[in-house]
Amino acid sequence: MNVNLHLCGELESFVNDLVRRGLAANKTEAIRLAITRYYEEHQRARKVNAEPLDGSTIDAAWNNPSDEKAAGFYRKRYLK
């Protein structure tokens, strides 16, 4: 899925700061990281046992060759 997203103000600054501090390789990865964190918190708040992510889910979400480093990170993090 491709999404064209326009951020401004504090959200734009936050994403840029994540990249600048090295917490994300680029803005796309920073936004994926934020969405993943939101999802995790949402699941904890609902106290629902979500189905664990599998390799195909991660491959489908991070199938961009330029983001291969990010895909490796998420595989290690979620496929323990």
N, CA, C and O atoms as a printed pandas DataFrame, in Angstrom:
     atom_number atom_name residue_name chain_id  residue_number  x_coord  y_coord  z_coord
0              1         N          MET        A               1    0.847   -1.167    0.000
1              2        CA          MET        A               1    0.000    0.000    0.000
2              3         C          MET        A               1    0.893    1.230    0.000
3              4         O          MET        A               1    1.845    1.318    0.775
4              5         N          ASN        A               2    0.585    2.158   -0.855
5              6        CA          ASN        A               2    1.288    3.437   -0.870
6              7         C          ASN        A               2    0.361    4.509   -0.352
7              8         O          ASN        A               2   -0.828    4.526   -0.669
8              9         N          VAL        A               3    0.912    5.408    0.450
9             10        CA          VAL        A               3    0.140    6.500    1.019
10            11         C          VAL        A               3    0.934    7.781    0.824
11            12         O          VAL        A               3    2.131    7.830    1.105
12            13         N          ASN        A               4    0.276    8.790    0.354
13            14        CA          ASN        A               4    0.894   10.104    0.232
14            15         C          ASN        A               4    0.420   10.920    1.427
15            16         O          ASN        A               4   -0.778   11.162    1.579
16            17         N          LEU        A               5    1.338   11.340    2.264
17            18        CA          LEU        A               5    0.983   11.944    3.536
18            19         C          LEU        A               5    1.646   13.305    3.680
19            20         O          LEU        A               5    2.850   13.442    3.459
20            21         N          HIS        A               6    0.869   14.300    4.048
21            22        CA          HIS        A               6    1.418   15.631    4.282
22            23         C          HIS        A               6    1.339   15.925    5.780
23            24         O          HIS        A               6    0.258   15.916    6.368
24            25         N          LEU        A               7    2.476   16.180    6.379
25            26        CA          LEU        A               7    2.537   16.555    7.791
26            27         C          LEU        A               7    3.104   17.958    7.902
27            28         O          LEU        A               7    3.930   18.375    7.090
28            29         N          CYS        A               8    2.657   18.669    8.903
29            30        CA          CYS        A               8    3.216   19.991    9.141
30            31         C          CYS        A               8    3.267   20.237   10.650
31            32         O          CYS        A               8    2.730   19.461   11.441
32            33         N          GLY        A               9    3.905   21.299   11.014
33            34        CA          GLY        A               9    3.972   21.685   12.417
34            35         C          GLY        A               9    4.734   20.705   13.276
35            36         O          GLY        A               9    5.798   20.215   12.895
36            37         N          GLU        A              10    4.175   20.422   14.448
37            38        CA          GLU        A              10    4.851   19.556   15.413
38            39         C          GLU        A              10    5.041   18.126   14.905
39            40         O          GLU        A              10    6.062   17.500   15.191
40            41         N          LEU        A              11    4.073   17.606   14.159
41            42        CA          LEU        A              11    4.224   16.250   13.644
42            43         C          LEU        A              11    5.387   16.158   12.662
43            44         O          LEU        A              11    6.162   15.203   12.704
44            45         N          GLU        A              12    5.510   17.139   11.786
45            46        CA          GLU        A              12    6.629   17.153   10.844
46            47         C          GLU        A              12    7.954   17.256   11.597
47            48         O          GLU        A              12    8.918   16.569   11.259
48            49         N          SER        A              13    8.001   18.101   12.599
49            50        CA          SER        A              13    9.216   18.257   13.397
50            51         C          SER        A              13    9.568   16.965   14.121
51            52         O          SER        A              13   10.739   16.596   14.213
52            53         N          PHE        A              14    8.555   16.283   14.633
53            54        CA          PHE        A              14    8.776   15.027   15.345
54            55         C          PHE        A              14    9.374   13.972   14.421
55            56         O          PHE        A              14   10.341   13.304   14.787
56            57         N          VAL        A              15    8.807   13.818   13.231
57            58        CA          VAL        A              15    9.313   12.840   12.265
58            59         C          VAL        A              15   10.745   13.193   11.873
59            60         O          VAL        A              15   11.611   12.318   11.842
60            61         N          ASN        A              16   11.000   14.455   11.577
61            62        CA          ASN        A              16   12.354   14.877   11.222
62            63         C          ASN        A              16   13.338   14.619   12.357
63            64         O          ASN        A              16   14.487   14.250   12.117
64            65         N          ASP        A              17   12.888   14.813   13.585
65            66        CA          ASP        A              17   13.753   14.587   14.751
66            67         C          ASP        A              17   14.095   13.107   14.908
67            68         O          ASP        A              17   15.226   12.773   15.261
68            69         N          LEU        A              18   13.139   12.218   14.653
69            70        CA          LEU        A              18   13.416   10.775   14.716
70            71         C          LEU        A              18   14.517   10.393   13.732
71            72         O          LEU        A              18   15.396    9.593   14.050
72            73         N          VAL        A              19   14.462   10.970   12.540
73            74        CA          VAL        A              19   15.480   10.684   11.527
74            75         C          VAL        A              19   16.813   11.311   11.937
75            76         O          VAL        A              19   17.858   10.668   11.841
76            77         N          ARG        A              20   16.777   12.538   12.383
77            78        CA          ARG        A              20   17.998   13.254   12.770
78            79         C          ARG        A              20   18.726   12.544   13.920
79            80         O          ARG        A              20   19.956   12.506   13.952
80            81         N          ARG        A              21   17.960   11.987   14.859
81            82        CA          ARG        A              21   18.568   11.296   16.003
82            83         C          ARG        A              21   18.975    9.860   15.678
83            84         O          ARG        A              21   19.535    9.164   16.526
84            85         N          GLY        A              22   18.695    9.417   14.454
85            86        CA          GLY        A              22   19.095    8.082   14.043
86            87         C          GLY        A              22   18.164    6.976   14.510
87            88         O          GLY        A              22   18.519    5.801   14.420
88            89         N          LEU        A              23   16.994    7.319   15.002
89            90        CA          LEU        A              23   16.034    6.302   15.436
90            91         C          LEU        A              23   15.300    5.692   14.244
91            92         O          LEU        A              23   14.696    4.626   14.358
92            93         N          ALA        A              24   15.356    6.373   13.108
93            94        CA          ALA        A              24   14.781    5.867   11.865
94            95         C          ALA        A              24   15.708    6.283   10.730
95            96         O          ALA        A              24   16.336    7.341   10.777
96            97         N          ALA        A              25   15.782    5.436    9.716
97            98        CA          ALA        A              25   16.681    5.718    8.592
98            99         C          ALA        A              25   16.134    6.818    7.689
99           100         O          ALA        A              25   16.899    7.548    7.059
100          101         N          ASN        A              26   14.815    6.935    7.627
101          102        CA          ASN        A              26   14.193    7.943    6.773
102          103         C          ASN        A              26   12.800    8.252    7.318
103          104         O          ASN        A              26   12.360    7.658    8.302
104          105         N          LYS        A              27   12.120    9.183    6.669
105          106        CA          LYS        A              27   10.809    9.604    7.167
106          107         C          LYS        A              27    9.773    8.483    7.082
107          108         O          LYS        A              27    8.924    8.353    7.964
108          109         N          THR        A              28    9.840    7.681    6.032
109          110        CA          THR        A              28    8.902    6.565    5.895
110          111         C          THR        A              28    9.053    5.593    7.051
111          112         O          THR        A              28    8.065    5.152    7.639
112          113         N          GLU        A              29   10.294    5.265    7.369
113          114        CA          GLU        A              29   10.530    4.342    8.486
114          115         C          GLU        A              29   10.073    4.955    9.805
115          116         O          GLU        A              29    9.545    4.246   10.662
116          117         N          ALA        A              30   10.267    6.259    9.981
117          118        CA          ALA        A              30    9.833    6.932   11.212
118          119         C          ALA        A              30    8.317    6.827   11.375
119          120         O          ALA        A              30    7.823    6.601   12.480
120          121         N          ILE        A              31    7.587    6.991   10.282
121          122        CA          ILE        A              31    6.127    6.914   10.354
122          123         C          ILE        A              31    5.685    5.477   10.605
123          124         O          ILE        A              31    4.745    5.248   11.366
124          125         N          ARG        A              32    6.355    4.494    9.972
125          126        CA          ARG        A              32    6.043    3.085   10.249
126          127         C          ARG        A              32    6.285    2.760   11.719
127          128         O          ARG        A              32    5.487    2.071   12.355
128          129         N          LEU        A              33    7.388    3.261   12.243
129          130        CA          LEU        A              33    7.714    3.033   13.645
130          131         C          LEU        A              33    6.619    3.610   14.545
131          132         O          LEU        A              33    6.200    2.967   15.508
132          133         N          ALA        A              34    6.160    4.817   14.234
133          134        CA          ALA        A              34    5.114    5.452   15.034
134          135         C          ALA        A              34    3.802    4.676   14.962
135          136         O          ALA        A              34    3.118    4.511   15.973
136          137         N          ILE        A              35    3.456    4.204   13.777
137          138        CA          ILE        A              35    2.221    3.432   13.627
138          139         C          ILE        A              35    2.329    2.102   14.375
139          140         O          ILE        A              35    1.371    1.664   15.012
140          141         N          THR        A              36    3.491    1.468   14.296
141          142        CA          THR        A              36    3.705    0.217   15.017
142          143         C          THR        A              36    3.574    0.431   16.511
143          144         O          THR        A              36    2.933   -0.362   17.201
144          145         N          ARG        A              37    4.176    1.494   17.015
145          146        CA          ARG        A              37    4.085    1.805   18.449
146          147         C          ARG        A              37    2.639    2.066   18.847
147          148         O          ARG        A              37    2.185    1.588   19.887
148          149         N          TYR        A              38    1.916    2.819   18.030
149          150        CA          TYR        A              38    0.511    3.097   18.308
150          151         C          TYR        A              38   -0.288    1.795   18.354
151          152         O          TYR        A              38   -1.117    1.596   19.241
152          153         N          TYR        A              39   -0.031    0.913   17.390
153          154        CA          TYR        A              39   -0.726   -0.368   17.348
154          155         C          TYR        A              39   -0.468   -1.170   18.621
155          156         O          TYR        A              39   -1.396   -1.720   19.214
156          157         N          GLU        A              40    0.793   -1.233   19.037
157          158        CA          GLU        A              40    1.135   -1.979   20.253
158          159         C          GLU        A              40    0.415   -1.415   21.468
159          160         O          GLU        A              40   -0.129   -2.168   22.275
160          161         N          GLU        A              41    0.409   -0.106   21.599
161          162        CA          GLU        A              41   -0.263    0.526   22.741
162          163         C          GLU        A              41   -1.773    0.298   22.684
163          164         O          GLU        A              41   -2.416    0.083   23.711
164          165         N          HIS        A              42   -2.324    0.347   21.487
165          166        CA          HIS        A              42   -3.755    0.117   21.311
166          167         C          HIS        A              42   -4.123   -1.308   21.742
167          168         O          HIS        A              42   -5.133   -1.519   22.413
168          169         N          GLN        A              43   -3.297   -2.274   21.351
169          170        CA          GLN        A              43   -3.566   -3.655   21.737
170          171         C          GLN        A              43   -3.451   -3.840   23.246
171          172         O          GLN        A              43   -4.260   -4.545   23.850
172          173         N          ARG        A              44   -2.451   -3.211   23.855
173          174        CA          ARG        A              44   -2.307   -3.316   25.317
174          175         C          ARG        A              44   -3.500   -2.690   26.022
175          176         O          ARG        A              44   -4.004   -3.236   27.004
176          177         N          ALA        A              45   -3.953   -1.544   25.520
177          178        CA          ALA        A              45   -5.076   -0.852   26.150
178          179         C          ALA        A              45   -6.350   -1.685   26.065
179          180         O          ALA        A              45   -7.155   -1.692   26.996
180          181         N          ARG        A              46   -6.528   -2.374   24.969
181          182        CA          ARG        A              46   -7.714   -3.217   24.793
182          183         C          ARG        A              46   -7.552   -4.571   25.446
183          184         O          ARG        A              46   -8.515   -5.327   25.578
184          185         N          LYS        A              47   -6.324   -4.878   25.857
185          186        CA          LYS        A              47   -6.010   -6.162   26.484
186          187         C          LYS        A              47   -6.484   -7.318   25.610
187          188         O          LYS        A              47   -7.076   -8.289   26.081
188          189         N          VAL        A              48   -6.199   -7.174   24.319
189          190        CA          VAL        A              48   -6.549   -8.203   23.347
190          191         C          VAL        A              48   -5.268   -8.905   22.933
191          192         O          VAL        A              48   -4.260   -8.261   22.641
192          193         N          ASN        A              49   -5.314  -10.201   22.913
193          194        CA          ASN        A              49   -4.162  -10.955   22.439
194          195         C          ASN        A              49   -4.197  -10.971   20.920
195          196         O          ASN        A              49   -4.883  -11.790   20.309
196          197         N          ALA        A              50   -3.454  -10.062   20.327
197          198        CA          ALA        A              50   -3.410   -9.970   18.870
198          199         C          ALA        A              50   -2.607  -11.139   18.310
199          200         O          ALA        A              50   -1.701  -11.659   18.961
200          201         N          GLU        A              51   -2.950  -11.531   17.118
201          202        CA          GLU        A              51   -2.175  -12.555   16.435
202          203         C          GLU        A              51   -0.764  -12.028   16.242
203          204         O          GLU        A              51   -0.593  -10.883   15.824
204          205         N          PRO        A              52    0.248  -12.827   16.535
205          206        CA          PRO        A              52    1.617  -12.355   16.344
206          207         C          PRO        A              52    1.916  -12.145   14.866
207          208         O          PRO        A              52    1.375  -12.832   14.000
208          209         N          LEU        A              53    2.776  -11.195   14.604
209          210        CA          LEU        A              53    3.190  -10.953   13.230
210          211         C          LEU        A              53    4.022  -12.131   12.748
211          212         O          LEU        A              53    4.814  -12.699   13.500
212          213         N          ASP        A              54    3.833  -12.485   11.501
213          214        CA          ASP        A              54    4.678  -13.528   10.927
214          215         C          ASP        A              54    5.528  -12.918    9.816
215          216         O          ASP        A              54    5.370  -11.746    9.475
216          217         N          GLY        A              55    6.416  -13.708    9.265
217          218        CA          GLY        A              55    7.343  -13.209    8.253
218          219         C          GLY        A              55    6.648  -12.614    7.043
219          220         O          GLY        A              55    7.098  -11.599    6.512
220          221         N          SER        A              56    5.546  -13.232    6.592
221          222        CA          SER        A              56    4.860  -12.713    5.408
222          223         C          SER        A              56    4.226  -11.360    5.684
223          224         O          SER        A              56    4.168  -10.515    4.790
224          225         N          THR        A              57    3.750  -11.139    6.899
225          226        CA          THR        A              57    3.180   -9.838    7.252
226          227         C          THR        A              57    4.249   -8.767    7.190
227          228         O          THR        A              57    4.021   -7.687    6.644
228          229         N          ILE        A              58    5.401   -9.056    7.739
229          230        CA          ILE        A              58    6.488   -8.085    7.725
230          231         C          ILE        A              58    6.985   -7.860    6.309
231          232         O          ILE        A              58    7.240   -6.721    5.920
232          233         N          ASP        A              59    7.128   -8.928    5.528
233          234        CA          ASP        A              59    7.571   -8.780    4.145
234          235         C          ASP        A              59    6.596   -7.926    3.346
235          236         O          ASP        A              59    7.008   -7.108    2.524
236          237         N          ALA        A              60    5.306   -8.120    3.588
237          238        CA          ALA        A              60    4.308   -7.343    2.858
238          239         C          ALA        A              60    4.353   -5.873    3.248
239          240         O          ALA        A              60    4.138   -5.003    2.405
240          241         N          ALA        A              61    4.627   -5.589    4.507
241          242        CA          ALA        A              61    4.650   -4.205    4.969
242          243         C          ALA        A              61    5.944   -3.500    4.597
243          244         O          ALA        A              61    5.940   -2.295    4.348
244          245         N          TRP        A              62    7.052   -4.235    4.556
245          246        CA          TRP        A              62    8.356   -3.625    4.298
246          247         C          TRP        A              62    9.013   -4.252    3.085
247          248         O          TRP        A              62   10.108   -4.809    3.171
248          249         N          ASN        A              63    8.329   -4.156    1.948
249          250        CA          ASN        A              63    8.836   -4.792    0.746
250          251         C          ASN        A              63    9.603   -3.830   -0.150
251          252         O          ASN        A              63    9.872   -4.157   -1.306
252          253         N          ASN        A              64    9.953   -2.680    0.343
253          254        CA          ASN        A              64   10.689   -1.692   -0.424
254          255         C          ASN        A              64   12.187   -1.971   -0.269
255          256         O          ASN        A              64   12.709   -1.928    0.845
256          257         N          PRO        A              65   12.884   -2.256   -1.377
257          258        CA          PRO        A              65   14.317   -2.575   -1.264
258          259         C          PRO        A              65   15.129   -1.490   -0.565
259          260         O          PRO        A              65   16.126   -1.794    0.090
260          261         N          SER        A              66   14.720   -0.237   -0.693
261          262        CA          SER        A              66   15.467    0.827   -0.030
262          263         C          SER        A              66   15.270    0.808    1.481
263          264         O          SER        A              66   16.026    1.449    2.211
264          265         N          ASP        A              67   14.271    0.084    1.954
265          266        CA          ASP        A              67   14.003   -0.028    3.386
266          267         C          ASP        A              67   14.378   -1.406    3.922
267          268         O          ASP        A              67   13.843   -1.826    4.948
268          269         N          GLU        A              68   15.279   -2.117    3.257
269          270        CA          GLU        A              68   15.649   -3.464    3.662
270          271         C          GLU        A              68   16.207   -3.497    5.084
271          272         O          GLU        A              68   15.980   -4.459    5.818
272          273         N          LYS        A              69   16.933   -2.454    5.473
273          274        CA          LYS        A              69   17.473   -2.379    6.828
274          275         C          LYS        A              69   16.326   -2.362    7.847
275          276         O          LYS        A              69   16.395   -3.024    8.883
276          277         N          ALA        A              70   15.282   -1.605    7.541
277          278        CA          ALA        A              70   14.123   -1.533    8.437
278          279         C          ALA        A              70   13.432   -2.889    8.529
279          280         O          ALA        A              70   13.027   -3.305    9.615
280          281         N          ALA        A              71   13.294   -3.582    7.397
281          282        CA          ALA        A              71   12.650   -4.895    7.411
282          283         C          ALA        A              71   13.414   -5.855    8.312
283          284         O          ALA        A              71   12.810   -6.613    9.070
284          285         N          GLY        A              72   14.732   -5.826    8.231
285          286        CA          GLY        A              72   15.546   -6.688    9.095
286          287         C          GLY        A              72   15.337   -6.375   10.563
287          288         O          GLY        A              72   15.235   -7.280   11.391
288          289         N          PHE        A              73   15.272   -5.089   10.884
289          290        CA          PHE        A              73   15.058   -4.667   12.263
290          291         C          PHE        A              73   13.727   -5.207   12.789
291          292         O          PHE        A              73   13.668   -5.764   13.885
292          293         N          TYR        A              74   12.660   -5.039   12.003
293          294        CA          TYR        A              74   11.347   -5.470   12.465
294          295         C          TYR        A              74   11.239   -6.990   12.529
295          296         O          TYR        A              74   10.550   -7.521   13.401
296          297         N          ARG        A              75   11.915   -7.706   11.612
297          298        CA          ARG        A              75   11.928   -9.168   11.696
298          299         C          ARG        A              75   12.560   -9.602   13.006
299          300         O          ARG        A              75   12.018  -10.461   13.702
300          301         N          LYS        A              76   13.699   -9.019   13.350
301          302        CA          LYS        A              76   14.379   -9.385   14.597
302          303         C          LYS        A              76   13.519   -9.054   15.804
303          304         O          LYS        A              76   13.446   -9.832   16.755
304          305         N          ARG        A              77   12.865   -7.894   15.762
305          306        CA          ARG        A              77   12.081   -7.434   16.913
306          307         C          ARG        A              77   10.822   -8.258   17.132
307          308         O          ARG        A              77   10.484   -8.588   18.269
308          309         N          TYR        A              78   10.125   -8.593   16.050
309          310        CA          TYR        A              78    8.823   -9.220   16.211
310          311         C          TYR        A              78    8.790  -10.722   15.941
311          312         O          TYR        A              78    7.769  -11.365   16.181
312          313         N          LEU        A              79    9.878  -11.283   15.451
313          314        CA          LEU        A              79    9.885  -12.715   15.175
314          315         C          LEU        A              79   10.859  -13.442   16.081
315          316         O          LEU        A              79   11.586  -14.332   15.640
316          317         N          LYS        A              80   10.870  -13.067   17.331
317          318        CA          LYS        A              80   11.774  -13.686   18.313
318          319         C          LYS        A              80   11.407  -15.117   18.550
319          320         O          LYS        A              80   12.056  -15.798   19.344
